């Protein structure tokens, strides 16, 4: 049994939203409420309470919503007789937590932000853990014909030209960062005046559920989409193919990295335990767990193992 201080993903997200104080506005709505049209949602997280002998892991919602952490963390907890407190938020918020010293270790997916975290001395080193890819999902009838486009930027151009409903996480997560980069490459800047563009300030799971309700397009990591596919009966993959190897836009690759927070900057962190976690998640045995997760159910892994140790053992 997982001994994490977290509820199932959707409950966890609702609980988290109750802790957020949005700058100058109310918390982002639940998926059953019309999404706001603002393009971003800047939130200040409540302080994370550190418990003795506990590992604080700040991570992106995709590792939680996909079920990966529920699958692998019990092994670490049992081996080290420790509880892992998981704070699953957008990557930008996870890195903010790390900068405050309110996490011991980060598992995130926004490479430029991760590299800056290391360059700023907030972590000593970043390590490759795994990867999957981003896909564009949308209504099954694909009214904009995104499936016929040659790249993600072209797909976004088609969505904007048709003013088709688009749902953005709007939470400065790794996925939101990639989405905004795609808009930039398409030379389009979404604004609150664009009524078809909905930035809802929520995690990947709730963003997918809202897209399903509204019959809108959205950018998702493949792992979370596959793990929730049974709940997304109105959506399908319209760009990116049915498997990672089929994704014709290689810029949609989605690497994840792990970093222990630097104790020289934040003396309160449990650095020794954080490094045990880093070494554990990079180990061949754990990487095999990651590589096998989802294969039986989906016919493909939700994440592809990618640590240096794992690659050397192949």
C-alpha positions as CSV (number, residue, x, y, z in Angstrom):
1,X,0.0,0.0,0.0
2,X,1.3,3.4,-0.9
3,X,2.1,5.5,2.2
4,X,2.0,8.9,0.6
5,X,0.2,11.9,1.9
6,X,-1.9,12.4,-1.1
7,X,-5.4,11.6,-2.3
8,X,-6.2,10.1,-5.8
9,X,-5.2,12.6,-8.5
10,X,-8.5,14.4,-9.1
11,X,-9.1,14.8,-5.3
12,X,-5.5,15.9,-4.8
13,X,-6.0,18.6,-7.4
14,X,-9.1,19.9,-5.8
15,X,-7.4,19.9,-2.4
16,X,-4.4,21.7,-3.9
17,X,-6.6,24.4,-5.4
18,X,-8.1,25.1,-2.0
19,X,-4.6,25.9,-0.8
20,X,-3.9,28.3,-3.7
21,X,-4.4,32.1,-3.5
22,X,-4.6,33.5,-7.0
23,X,-3.2,36.9,-7.5
24,X,-6.1,39.3,-7.7
25,X,-8.7,36.6,-8.7
26,X,-10.6,33.6,-7.5
27,X,-9.3,30.0,-7.7
28,X,-9.6,28.3,-11.1
29,X,-12.9,26.6,-11.7
30,X,-13.6,22.9,-11.5
31,X,-14.0,21.2,-14.9
32,X,-17.8,21.4,-14.8
33,X,-17.7,25.2,-14.7
34,X,-16.9,27.3,-17.8
35,X,-13.2,28.1,-18.0
36,X,-11.9,31.6,-17.6
37,X,-10.5,33.2,-20.7
38,X,-7.3,34.5,-19.1
39,X,-4.2,33.1,-20.6
40,X,-2.3,32.4,-17.4
41,X,-3.0,31.6,-13.8
42,X,-0.3,32.8,-11.4
43,X,-0.7,31.1,-8.0
44,X,1.1,31.3,-4.6
45,X,1.4,27.9,-3.0
46,X,0.8,27.4,0.7
47,X,4.0,26.5,2.6
48,X,4.8,22.8,2.6
49,X,5.0,21.3,6.1
50,X,8.2,19.3,6.6
51,X,7.9,16.2,8.8
52,X,10.9,14.5,10.4
53,X,12.2,11.5,8.4
54,X,9.9,12.2,5.5
55,X,11.0,12.8,1.9
56,X,9.3,15.8,0.2
57,X,8.9,15.2,-3.5
58,X,7.7,18.1,-5.7
59,X,6.7,16.9,-9.1
60,X,4.5,17.5,-12.1
61,X,0.9,16.4,-12.2
62,X,1.6,14.0,-15.0
63,X,3.6,11.6,-12.8
64,X,0.7,11.5,-10.4
65,X,-2.3,11.6,-12.8
66,X,-0.7,8.8,-14.9
67,X,-0.5,6.5,-11.8
68,X,3.3,6.1,-12.2
69,X,4.1,7.3,-8.6
70,X,1.5,5.0,-7.1
71,X,3.1,2.2,-9.0
72,X,6.8,2.7,-8.1
73,X,7.0,4.7,-4.8
74,X,6.0,1.8,-2.5
75,X,9.2,0.1,-3.5
76,X,11.3,3.0,-2.3
77,X,9.3,3.5,0.8
78,X,9.6,-0.1,1.9
79,X,13.3,-0.3,1.1
80,X,14.1,2.9,3.1
81,X,11.3,2.7,5.8
82,X,10.2,6.2,4.9
83,X,7.1,8.1,3.8
84,X,7.2,10.1,0.6
85,X,5.1,13.3,0.7
86,X,4.2,14.0,-2.9
87,X,3.2,17.5,-4.0
88,X,2.0,17.2,-7.5
89,X,1.7,20.6,-9.3
90,X,2.9,22.1,-12.5
91,X,6.6,22.0,-13.1
92,X,6.9,25.8,-12.7
93,X,5.3,25.5,-9.2
94,X,7.4,22.5,-8.3
95,X,10.5,24.4,-9.1
96,X,9.3,27.3,-7.1
97,X,8.8,25.0,-4.1
98,X,12.4,23.8,-4.6
99,X,13.7,27.4,-4.7
100,X,12.0,28.0,-1.3
101,X,13.6,24.9,0.2
102,X,10.2,23.4,0.7
103,X,11.1,20.1,-1.2
104,X,13.9,17.7,-0.9
105,X,13.9,16.5,-4.5
106,X,12.2,17.4,-7.8
107,X,10.9,15.2,-10.6
108,X,9.9,17.6,-13.4
109,X,9.8,18.2,-17.2
110,X,10.8,21.6,-18.4
111,X,14.5,21.4,-19.4
112,X,15.3,25.1,-19.6
113,X,13.8,25.7,-16.2
114,X,15.7,22.7,-14.8
115,X,19.0,23.8,-16.2
116,X,18.5,27.3,-14.7
117,X,17.7,25.7,-11.4
118,X,21.1,24.0,-11.5
119,X,22.9,27.1,-12.8
120,X,21.4,29.1,-10.0
121,X,22.9,26.7,-7.5
122,X,19.6,25.4,-6.3
123,X,20.7,21.9,-7.2
124,X,24.1,20.4,-7.8
125,X,23.1,18.4,-10.8
126,X,20.2,17.3,-13.0
127,X,19.8,13.7,-14.2
128,X,17.8,12.2,-17.0
129,X,15.1,9.8,-15.7
130,X,12.6,9.1,-18.5
131,X,10.7,10.6,-21.4
132,X,7.5,10.4,-23.3
133,X,6.0,12.9,-25.8
134,X,3.3,15.5,-26.2
135,X,0.3,15.0,-28.3
136,X,-2.6,17.1,-29.4
137,X,-6.0,15.6,-28.6
138,X,-9.4,16.9,-29.7
139,X,-12.9,15.9,-30.7
140,X,-13.2,12.6,-32.5
141,X,-14.6,14.3,-35.6
142,X,-11.6,16.6,-35.7
143,X,-13.5,19.6,-37.2
144,X,-10.3,21.6,-37.8
145,X,-8.6,18.6,-39.6
146,X,-5.6,18.8,-37.3
147,X,-4.8,15.2,-38.3
148,X,-3.8,16.4,-41.7
149,X,-1.2,19.0,-40.5
150,X,2.6,18.4,-40.8
151,X,3.6,19.8,-37.4
152,X,2.3,21.0,-34.0
153,X,2.7,24.7,-35.1
154,X,0.7,24.1,-38.2
155,X,-2.0,22.3,-36.1
156,X,-2.1,25.3,-33.7
157,X,-2.4,27.7,-36.7
158,X,-5.4,25.7,-38.0
159,X,-7.1,25.7,-34.6
160,X,-6.6,29.5,-34.2
161,X,-7.8,30.2,-37.8
162,X,-11.0,28.3,-37.1
163,X,-11.3,29.8,-33.6
164,X,-12.0,26.2,-32.4
165,X,-12.1,25.7,-28.6
166,X,-8.6,25.2,-27.2
167,X,-8.0,24.4,-23.5
168,X,-4.7,25.4,-22.0
169,X,-3.5,24.4,-18.6
170,X,-2.4,28.0,-18.0
171,X,-0.4,27.0,-14.9
172,X,3.3,27.5,-16.0
173,X,3.7,23.7,-16.0
174,X,6.1,21.9,-18.4
175,X,3.1,21.1,-20.6
176,X,2.0,24.8,-20.6
177,X,5.5,25.9,-21.3
178,X,5.7,23.6,-24.3
179,X,2.2,24.8,-25.5
180,X,3.3,28.4,-25.4
181,X,6.5,27.6,-27.3
182,X,4.3,26.0,-30.0
183,X,2.1,29.1,-30.2
184,X,5.2,31.3,-30.4
185,X,6.6,29.1,-33.3
186,X,3.2,29.6,-35.0
187,X,3.6,33.4,-34.5
188,X,0.4,33.5,-32.5
189,X,0.1,35.0,-29.0
190,X,-3.1,33.8,-27.2
191,X,-4.9,36.5,-25.2
192,X,-7.9,36.7,-23.0
193,X,-9.8,38.5,-25.8
194,X,-9.6,35.3,-27.8
195,X,-12.8,33.7,-26.6
196,X,-11.9,30.3,-28.0
197,X,-8.8,30.1,-25.9
198,X,-9.4,28.8,-22.4
199,X,-6.6,28.9,-19.8
200,X,-8.0,27.1,-16.8
201,X,-5.1,27.0,-14.4
202,X,-5.4,23.3,-13.6
203,X,-3.4,20.1,-13.9
204,X,-3.3,17.7,-16.8
205,X,-6.1,15.4,-15.6
206,X,-8.6,18.2,-15.1
207,X,-7.6,19.9,-18.3
208,X,-8.3,16.7,-20.3
209,X,-11.6,16.3,-18.5
210,X,-12.6,19.9,-19.3
211,X,-11.5,19.4,-23.0
212,X,-13.7,16.3,-23.1
213,X,-16.7,18.2,-21.8
214,X,-16.2,21.2,-24.1
215,X,-15.2,19.2,-27.1
216,X,-12.0,21.3,-27.3
217,X,-8.4,20.7,-28.4
218,X,-5.6,20.6,-25.9
219,X,-1.9,19.6,-25.6
220,X,-1.3,16.6,-23.3
221,X,1.6,14.3,-22.4
222,X,0.8,10.9,-23.9
223,X,1.1,9.1,-20.6
224,X,-1.7,11.0,-18.8
225,X,-3.9,10.8,-21.8
226,X,-3.5,7.0,-22.1
227,X,-4.1,6.5,-18.4
228,X,-7.3,8.5,-18.5
229,X,-8.5,7.4,-21.9
230,X,-11.6,5.5,-20.6
231,X,-12.9,8.8,-19.1
232,X,-12.3,10.8,-22.3
233,X,-14.9,9.2,-24.5
234,X,-15.3,12.3,-26.7
235,X,-11.5,12.8,-27.4
236,X,-9.0,11.2,-29.6
237,X,-5.3,11.8,-30.5
238,X,-5.5,14.1,-33.5
239,X,-1.7,14.8,-33.8
240,X,1.2,12.7,-32.6
241,X,0.2,9.2,-33.7
242,X,-0.9,6.2,-31.7
243,X,2.6,5.6,-30.3
244,X,5.7,7.8,-29.6
245,X,7.5,6.3,-32.6
246,X,4.6,7.6,-34.8
247,X,5.0,11.2,-33.7
248,X,6.3,13.1,-36.7
249,X,7.2,16.3,-34.8
250,X,10.3,15.4,-32.8
251,X,10.1,18.7,-31.0
252,X,7.3,17.2,-29.0
253,X,9.7,14.9,-27.1
254,X,9.0,15.3,-23.4
255,X,12.1,14.5,-21.1
256,X,11.8,14.3,-17.3
257,X,14.7,15.1,-14.9
258,X,15.4,14.6,-11.2
259,X,17.3,17.0,-9.0
260,X,18.1,16.9,-5.3
261,X,17.7,20.4,-3.7
262,X,21.1,21.8,-2.7
263,X,21.6,21.8,1.1
264,X,24.2,24.6,0.8
265,X,21.3,26.8,-0.2
266,X,18.6,25.2,2.0
267,X,20.1,23.5,5.1
268,X,16.7,22.1,6.2
269,X,16.4,19.8,3.2
270,X,16.9,16.0,3.8
271,X,19.7,15.8,1.2
272,X,20.9,12.3,2.1
273,X,17.5,10.9,1.7
274,X,17.0,12.9,-1.5
275,X,20.1,11.4,-3.0
276,X,19.0,7.9,-2.0
277,X,15.8,8.7,-4.0
278,X,17.8,10.0,-7.0
279,X,20.1,7.0,-7.0
280,X,17.1,4.7,-6.6
281,X,15.0,6.2,-9.5
282,X,18.1,6.1,-11.8
283,X,18.9,2.5,-10.9
284,X,18.4,-0.3,-13.5
285,X,15.8,-2.1,-11.3
286,X,13.6,1.0,-10.9
287,X,14.1,2.0,-14.6
288,X,12.8,-1.4,-15.5
289,X,9.6,-0.7,-13.5
290,X,9.2,2.6,-15.3
291,X,9.8,1.0,-18.7
292,X,7.2,-1.7,-18.0
293,X,4.5,0.6,-16.6
294,X,1.4,0.6,-18.8
295,X,2.6,-2.0,-21.3
296,X,0.1,-4.7,-20.4
297,X,-2.9,-2.3,-20.5
298,X,-2.0,0.1,-23.2
299,X,0.3,-1.9,-25.4
300,X,3.1,0.7,-24.8
301,X,4.9,2.2,-21.9
302,X,3.5,5.5,-20.5
303,X,7.1,6.6,-19.9
304,X,10.4,5.4,-21.5
305,X,13.3,4.8,-19.1
306,X,16.3,6.9,-19.9
307,X,18.8,7.1,-17.0
308,X,22.5,6.8,-17.9
309,X,22.7,3.6,-15.8
310,X,19.8,2.0,-17.7
311,X,21.1,3.0,-21.1
312,X,24.5,1.5,-20.2
313,X,22.9,-1.8,-19.2
314,X,21.1,-2.2,-22.6
